[in-house]
């Protein structure tokens, strides 16, 4: 499946059941929700990723979950863009963010990695910061201030039941935002979902 109507949506995370329910894997959760909406399954491994092909908002999409582990996500993303002959403006990357309050989502056209190892890898391999991304807030561990950029034990921990409820609702909003991005463009998705009133 190739062509001008095709988009690549990549969720960042770590492969394997050990990491499936951790904070660092919420990018995978969003693409799983999108695959469910598109009635697609991750049946195929290609370009160092599990991929699913679907249609949403009248667009053909490739959903991808890299198998490279978080710190090397860029290798998989670059390979997918090359394989499907896509320009970077057809890419959306979805990942967790410590800098956003728990459950808040934020879309952005470009910028740095914000200390996120997976996004840093994508930027390095694509040699560009001009990459559309959707971040989902996982909050900060108690006792840490704004200076914390990364804490391995925290991002690889699981959510409490109360936190998980908030995050699962955010996953649904994030998937809604992706559908707006596909159907009406990034600007409209940003205007609709980059709001302070989110949890």
N, C-alpha and C positions, 0 to 999 in steps of 0.2 A: 504494500500500500504506500504509494508515493504520490506527490502532486501538490499543487499550489493551495489546495483546500485543507492541507494536513497540518496538524499541530502536534508538538511533543510536550507532554506534561510529565515531569519527573518529580517523584517524591524522594527525598533523601532520608536515609536511615541505615541501619545495619542489618544484614541478612541473618536468618536463623531464628529459631524459636526462643533462644536465650534472650534476644533483644526485642522481641515482637511487641511487648507491652510497655517498653520504656519510653521516657519522655523524648529521647532522641529520635524516636521512630514515628512521630506524629505525621511526618511527611508521607510515610507509607500508608498511614491510616486514611489520609485524604484521597490518595489515588485508589485505595481499596474501595472507598465510598463511590468514587467516580466510576470504577469498573462495575460496581453493582448497578448504578444508574444506567450505564450503557449496556447492561446485560452481557458483559465480557468477563473472561477469566484469564488469569495469568498462567497460561499454559506453555509458553515458549521462552526459552533462554537464548538471548541474542545480544551481542555487543556488551558482554559482561553485565547483563541485566535480565530480569524477568520482565516480559512485556505483554501487554494486552492491547488489542485493537478494538476500537469502539467508535460510535458516533454520538455526539452530544451537541445540542444547539446548532443542528444542521452542519456540523463540522466533523471531519474524520480526525480521530486522535489516536496517538500512540501513548499509552500509559506505561511508565517504566519505574521499576524499583531496582536500583543498581545492586550488584552482587559484590562490589569491590570493597565494601566497608566504607564508612563515612569519610574517612580522611582521603580516600582516593576516588571519590565520586566523579570528579571531573573527567577521569579517563573514560568512564562509561558514557557520560553525557556527550563528550566529543565524538566518541565512536558512533553513538546513535544518530547524531546530527549528520555525520558523514554518510552513514549507511542509508538513511532515508532522504538524503540530498536536501536537507533543510537549512535555511539561514537562521541565525540566532533570534531574529524577530518572531520566529515560530515556536519559540521555547518558553515554557514557564516552569520555574523550579519552586518546589514547596518544601519548607523545612521548619524546624522548631526554633524558637528564639527566646533566650533568657531576658532580653531587654524589653520584652512585651509582657504586660500582666497576664496572668493565667486566663486563657480563653479568648484573648483579644487577637484578631487577625489584622494583617496589614499588607497591602499590595504596594509594590514599588517598581518603577521602571529600571532602576539601576542603582549603583552605589557599591560600597565595599562589603566585606564579608561580616563585619560586626563581630569578629572573633569566632565565627562559626567555621569549624574545620572543613565541613563538607562544601559549603559555599565558597570558601577560600580555594579549595581544589578545583571547583568548576571555573572560577575566575581565572585561575592559573592556566588550566588546559585550554580554555577558550580565548585567552589573552584579551579579555574584555570584561569591564564591569557593567556594560550596558546589557544587562540580562534581566528580564522580567522575573520577579519573584513574589511569592506569597509566603509570609511568615506567620506562624501560629505561636502565640505566647504560652510558655510553659512556666512562667514565674521564676522567682529566685529563691534559693534555699534560705530559710530563716537565719538571721544573723549576719547575712552578707549584704553589703551595700552596692552602690553603683559601680565600684571598682572591679567587681567580679566579671570576667569576660568568658570564663569557661571553668567548669568543675566536673571532672569525669565521673566521679561517684554520683553526683546529682543528676546529670543528664542521662545516666544509665540506670537510674532508679525508676521505680514504677509510681504511678499516681495513687494517692489515697482514694477511697470510694467517692468522697465529696469532690475531690479535684477531677476525677475521671468523668463524673457527670458533666462538669463544666466543659471539659475538653471535648467530650463526645458531641456536645451541642455546637462547639466551635468547629469541629470537623464538618458538620452538616453545613454551617454557614460558609466555611471555606470552599466546600464543593459547590454551593450555590454561586459563590464569587467566581469560581472557575468557569461555570456555565455562562455567567455574564461576560467574563473576559472573552470567551470563545464567540459568543453571539453578538456582542456590542462593542467589544474592545476594552483595553486596559483602563483607559481614562474613566469610562462609565463605571467599571467595576471598582476603581479606586474611590470615586465619588460616593458610591453607595455603601461601601464596606469599611472604608478608613474613617470610622467615626469613634468619638470618645465614649459614647454611651454603651459600648460593648462591655460585657462582664470583665 
